[in-house]
Amino acid sequence: GQLQAFGGGLVQVGGLLRLSCTASGRDFSTYGMAWFRQVPGKERNFVAAALQSGGTTYADSGKGRFTISRDNAKNTVSLQIDSVEPDDTAVYYCAAQRKYTRVVFSREMYDYWGQGTQVTVSS
């Protein structure tokens, strides 16, 4: 399947941003979905995951401000970022894997990736 992410852009500190990722293909509900983010020169880091069960997990950097949700009927996973901070500036990627039903933090374990969407936070 293919993933397409959108919703990035320029947002002011303290604002709200909502990213979405749509998957093509079938059996979306059987995939664990996740968001990662990457800044130039650094590794792509785990942000949040929405499991096949509907459970969610967040990186410490996003707890309390990030909300991940999935809509299996629409083949979509979303990430809402509240009270954005300058350190949220990054390219955000959605990812999918279905080997595991537990949380997978390692980017190497994901099989499909979206093209990335740039988020820039201005102060």
LUMVO-644741 format. One record per residue: residue number from 1; y, z, x of N, C-alpha, C, O in turn. Coordinates in steps of 0.05 Angstrom, whole numbers, padded with zeros to 5 digits. Layout:
REM LUMVO-644741
[NUM,[Y,Z,X],[Y,Z,X],[Y,Z,X],[Y,Z,X]]
...
REM end
This chain:
REM LUMVO-644741
[1,[-00024,00000,00016],[00000,00000,00000],[00025,00000,00017],[00024,00004,00041]]
[2,[00047,-00005,00004],[00073,-00005,00018],[00091,00016,00006],[00090,00022,-00018]]
[3,[00108,00027,00023],[00127,00047,00015],[00155,00037,00020],[00160,00025,00040]]
[4,[00172,00042,00001],[00200,00034,00004],[00218,00058,-00002],[00217,00068,-00025]]
[5,[00234,00066,00017],[00252,00088,00014],[00280,00079,00010],[00289,00058,00020]]
[6,[00295,00094,-00006],[00323,00087,-00011],[00338,00112,-00020],[00326,00133,-00027]]
[7,[00364,00110,-00020],[00381,00133,-00029],[00397,00145,-00007],[00413,00163,-00012]]
[8,[00394,00136,00018],[00409,00147,00040],[00438,00138,00039],[00446,00122,00021]]
[9,[00454,00148,00057],[00482,00140,00058],[00499,00162,00071],[00489,00179,00085]]
[10,[00525,00160,00066],[00544,00179,00077],[00550,00201,00057],[00556,00195,00034]]
[11,[00547,00226,00065],[00553,00248,00047],[00568,00269,00062],[00564,00273,00086]]
[12,[00586,00283,00048],[00601,00304,00061],[00586,00330,00063],[00568,00336,00047]]
[13,[00593,00346,00083],[00581,00372,00086],[00583,00388,00060],[00604,00388,00047]]
[14,[00561,00400,00052],[00560,00415,00028],[00553,00400,00003],[00549,00411,-00018]]
[15,[00551,00373,00006],[00544,00357,-00016],[00514,00356,-00022],[00499,00370,-00009]]
[16,[00507,00339,-00041],[00479,00336,-00049],[00470,00307,-00045],[00486,00288,-00049]]
[17,[00446,00304,-00037],[00435,00277,-00032],[00406,00276,-00043],[00391,00295,-00041]]
[18,[00400,00254,-00055],[00373,00250,-00066],[00361,00224,-00055],[00373,00203,-00059]]
[19,[00339,00227,-00042],[00324,00204,-00031],[00300,00199,-00049],[00288,00217,-00060]]
[20,[00293,00174,-00051],[00269,00167,-00066],[00252,00147,-00050],[00262,00133,-00033]]
[21,[00226,00147,-00057],[00207,00130,-00043],[00187,00120,-00064],[00174,00136,-00078]]
[22,[00185,00094,-00066],[00167,00082,-00085],[00144,00069,-00071],[00147,00055,-00051]]
[23,[00120,00073,-00081],[00096,00062,-00069],[00085,00039,-00086],[00084,00041,-00111]]
[24,[00076,00018,-00073],[00062,-00003,-00087],[00032,00003,-00087],[00023,00021,-00072]]
[25,[00017,-00011,-00103],[-00011,-00007,-00103],[-00021,00014,-00123],[-00005,00023,-00140]]
[26,[-00046,00020,-00121],[-00059,00037,-00141],[-00064,00065,-00130],[-00062,00069,-00106]]
[27,[-00072,00083,-00147],[-00082,00109,-00139],[-00062,00125,-00124],[-00069,00139,-00105]]
[28,[-00037,00123,-00132],[-00016,00139,-00118],[-00022,00169,-00119],[-00016,00183,-00100]]
[29,[-00034,00178,-00141],[-00039,00207,-00144],[-00059,00217,-00124],[-00061,00242,-00120]]
[30,[-00074,00200,-00111],[-00094,00209,-00092],[-00083,00212,-00064],[-00097,00219,-00045]]
[31,[-00057,00206,-00060],[-00044,00207,-00034],[-00028,00233,-00032],[-00013,00240,-00050]]
[32,[-00030,00246,-00009],[-00011,00266,-00001],[00014,00252,00009],[00012,00235,00026]]
[33,[00037,00260,-00002],[00062,00247,00006],[00079,00266,00022],[00078,00290,00018]]
[34,[00095,00255,00039],[00112,00272,00056],[00138,00257,00063],[00140,00233,00062]]
[35,[00157,00273,00072],[00182,00263,00083],[00184,00273,00112],[00178,00297,00118]]
[36,[00192,00256,00130],[00198,00263,00157],[00227,00253,00163],[00238,00238,00148]]
[37,[00238,00263,00185],[00264,00253,00193],[00265,00252,00224],[00251,00266,00238]]
[38,[00282,00234,00233],[00284,00229,00262],[00313,00223,00269],[00327,00207,00256]]
[39,[00321,00235,00292],[00347,00228,00303],[00342,00213,00329],[00320,00216,00341]]
[40,[00360,00196,00338],[00356,00180,00362],[00348,00197,00386],[00360,00217,00392]]
[41,[00327,00188,00400],[00318,00202,00424],[00300,00226,00420],[00292,00239,00439]]
[42,[00295,00231,00394],[00278,00254,00389],[00254,00246,00371],[00253,00224,00361]]
[43,[00235,00265,00369],[00211,00259,00354],[00216,00259,00324],[00236,00270,00314]]
[44,[00199,00246,00310],[00200,00246,00281],[00187,00271,00271],[00163,00277,00276]]
[45,[00202,00287,00256],[00193,00314,00248],[00188,00317,00218],[00201,00305,00202]]
[46,[00168,00332,00213],[00161,00338,00185],[00184,00353,00170],[00196,00371,00181]]
[47,[00188,00344,00146],[00209,00357,00129],[00196,00371,00105],[00201,00395,00100]]
[48,[00180,00357,00090],[00168,00368,00066],[00144,00351,00058],[00142,00327,00065]]
[49,[00126,00363,00042],[00103,00349,00032],[00098,00356,00003],[00102,00378,-00005]]
[50,[00088,00336,-00012],[00079,00340,-00039],[00050,00332,-00041],[00043,00309,-00037]]
[51,[00033,00351,-00046],[00004,00347,-00044],[-00006,00333,-00070],[00008,00331,-00090]]
[52,[-00031,00324,-00068],[-00044,00312,-00091],[-00046,00332,-00114],[-00045,00324,-00138]]
[53,[-00048,00357,-00108],[-00050,00378,-00128],[-00023,00384,-00142],[-00023,00397,-00163]]
[54,[-00002,00374,-00130],[00025,00381,-00140],[00039,00402,-00124],[00062,00407,-00128]]
[55,[00023,00415,-00106],[00035,00435,-00089],[00055,00423,-00070],[00054,00400,-00064]]
[56,[00074,00440,-00060],[00094,00430,-00041],[00096,00449,-00017],[00091,00473,-00020]]
[57,[00104,00438,00005],[00108,00454,00029],[00133,00443,00044],[00138,00419,00043]]
[58,[00148,00461,00057],[00172,00453,00070],[00173,00463,00099],[00161,00484,00105]]
[59,[00186,00448,00115],[00192,00458,00142],[00212,00480,00140],[00227,00481,00121]]
[60,[00212,00498,00160],[00231,00520,00159],[00259,00511,00157],[00276,00525,00145]]
[61,[00265,00489,00169],[00293,00479,00170],[00303,00471,00142],[00327,00469,00137]]
[62,[00284,00466,00123],[00292,00457,00097],[00288,00476,00074],[00295,00471,00051]]
[63,[00276,00499,00080],[00270,00518,00059],[00295,00527,00045],[00314,00536,00058]]
[64,[00295,00526,00019],[00318,00535,00004],[00338,00513,-00002],[00354,00516,-00020]]
[65,[00337,00491,00013],[00356,00470,00009],[00343,00443,00001],[00355,00426,-00011]]
[66,[00318,00440,00009],[00304,00415,00004],[00285,00419,-00020],[00272,00440,-00022]]
[67,[00283,00399,-00037],[00264,00399,-00059],[00250,00373,-00059],[00262,00352,-00063]]
[68,[00223,00373,-00056],[00207,00349,-00058],[00193,00349,-00085],[00184,00370,-00094]]
[69,[00192,00326,-00097],[00178,00323,-00122],[00165,00296,-00124],[00173,00277,-00110]]
[70,[00144,00294,-00140],[00130,00269,-00143],[00126,00263,-00172],[00123,00281,-00189]]
[71,[00127,00237,-00178],[00122,00227,-00206],[00099,00207,-00203],[00104,00184,-00197]]
[72,[00075,00215,-00209],[00052,00198,-00206],[00053,00174,-00225],[00042,00153,-00219]]
[73,[00066,00178,-00248],[00067,00156,-00267],[00085,00133,-00257],[00082,00110,-00265]]
[74,[00104,00140,-00240],[00123,00120,-00229],[00118,00114,-00200],[00133,00099,-00187]]
[75,[00096,00125,-00189],[00090,00120,-00160],[00114,00127,-00142],[00120,00113,-00123]]
[76,[00126,00150,-00148],[00151,00157,-00133],[00150,00185,-00123],[00140,00203,-00136]]
[77,[00160,00189,-00099],[00164,00216,-00088],[00194,00217,-00080],[00205,00198,-00069]]
[78,[00206,00240,-00086],[00235,00243,-00082],[00240,00268,-00064],[00224,00286,-00064]]
[79,[00263,00267,-00051],[00271,00290,-00035],[00301,00295,-00041],[00318,00278,-00037]]
[80,[00306,00318,-00052],[00334,00326,-00057],[00343,00346,-00035],[00329,00365,-00029]]
[81,[00366,00341,-00024],[00377,00358,-00004],[00403,00370,-00015],[00422,00356,-00020]]
[82,[00403,00396,-00018],[00427,00410,-00028],[00443,00421,-00004],[00431,00427,00017]]
[83,[00469,00424,-00008],[00486,00436,00013],[00480,00423,00040],[00473,00437,00059]]
[84,[00483,00397,00042],[00477,00383,00066],[00493,00394,00090],[00516,00403,00087]]
[85,[00480,00394,00113],[00492,00404,00138],[00493,00381,00158],[00478,00362,00156]]
[86,[00511,00383,00178],[00512,00361,00198],[00484,00356,00211],[00478,00333,00218]]
[87,[00468,00376,00215],[00442,00373,00227],[00422,00358,00209],[00400,00351,00218]]
[88,[00430,00352,00185],[00413,00336,00167],[00416,00306,00173],[00401,00290,00163]]
[89,[00435,00299,00189],[00439,00271,00196],[00415,00261,00211],[00407,00272,00232]]
[90,[00402,00240,00200],[00378,00229,00212],[00369,00205,00195],[00380,00200,00174]]
[91,[00349,00191,00205],[00335,00171,00189],[00312,00186,00176],[00296,00199,00189]]
[92,[00310,00183,00150],[00289,00196,00134],[00267,00176,00127],[00273,00154,00118]]
[93,[00242,00184,00132],[00219,00167,00126],[00201,00180,00106],[00196,00205,00108]]
[94,[00191,00165,00087],[00169,00175,00071],[00142,00165,00082],[00141,00145,00095]]
[95,[00122,00181,00077],[00096,00175,00088],[00074,00183,00069],[00077,00200,00051]]
[96,[00050,00170,00072],[00028,00175,00054],[00002,00176,00070],[-00003,00161,00089]]
[97,[-00016,00194,00061],[-00043,00196,00072],[-00061,00207,00050],[-00052,00221,00033]]
[98,[-00087,00200,00050],[-00105,00211,00030],[-00131,00221,00042],[-00150,00226,00027]]
[99,[-00132,00224,00068],[-00156,00236,00080],[-00157,00266,00074],[-00179,00277,00070]]
[100,[-00134,00279,00072],[-00133,00307,00068],[-00119,00315,00042],[-00100,00301,00033]]
[101,[-00128,00336,00030],[-00114,00346,00006],[-00098,00371,00013],[-00084,00382,-00004]]
[102,[-00100,00380,00037],[-00083,00403,00047],[-00058,00391,00059],[-00055,00367,00061]]
[103,[-00040,00408,00067],[-00015,00399,00080],[-00021,00388,00107],[-00037,00399,00123]]
[104,[-00010,00365,00113],[-00013,00352,00139],[00015,00350,00152],[00033,00337,00141]]
[105,[00019,00364,00174],[00045,00365,00187],[00048,00343,00208],[00071,00336,00215]]
[106,[00026,00334,00218],[00027,00315,00241],[00032,00287,00231],[00018,00277,00214]]
[107,[00052,00274,00243],[00058,00247,00234],[00035,00227,00241],[00033,00207,00227]]
[108,[00019,00233,00261],[-00003,00215,00268],[-00024,00213,00246],[-00039,00194,00246]]
[109,[-00025,00232,00228],[-00045,00233,00207],[-00038,00217,00183],[-00054,00214,00164]]
[110,[-00013,00206,00182],[-00005,00190,00159],[-00010,00161,00164],[-00006,00150,00185]]
[111,[-00019,00148,00143],[-00028,00120,00145],[-00006,00100,00138],[-00006,00078,00148]]
[112,[00012,00108,00120],[00032,00089,00110],[00059,00102,00113],[00063,00126,00109]]
[113,[00079,00085,00120],[00106,00094,00124],[00126,00075,00110],[00122,00051,00109]]
[114,[00146,00087,00100],[00169,00071,00090],[00186,00062,00113],[00181,00070,00136]]
[115,[00206,00046,00107],[00222,00033,00128],[00244,00052,00139],[00256,00046,00159]]
[116,[00248,00075,00126],[00268,00093,00135],[00295,00088,00121],[00302,00065,00116]]
[117,[00309,00109,00116],[00335,00107,00104],[00354,00127,00118],[00347,00150,00122]]
[118,[00377,00117,00126],[00396,00132,00142],[00412,00152,00125],[00423,00144,00104]]
[119,[00413,00177,00133],[00430,00197,00121],[00450,00206,00142],[00443,00214,00164]]
[120,[00475,00204,00136],[00496,00212,00154],[00514,00233,00140],[00525,00227,00118]]
[121,[00517,00256,00152],[00532,00278,00140],[00559,00279,00155],[00559,00283,00180]]
[122,[00580,00277,00141],[00607,00279,00153],[00620,00306,00147],[00616,00317,00126]]
[123,[00635,00315,00166],[00648,00341,00163],[00677,00338,00156],[00692,00357,00152]]
REM end
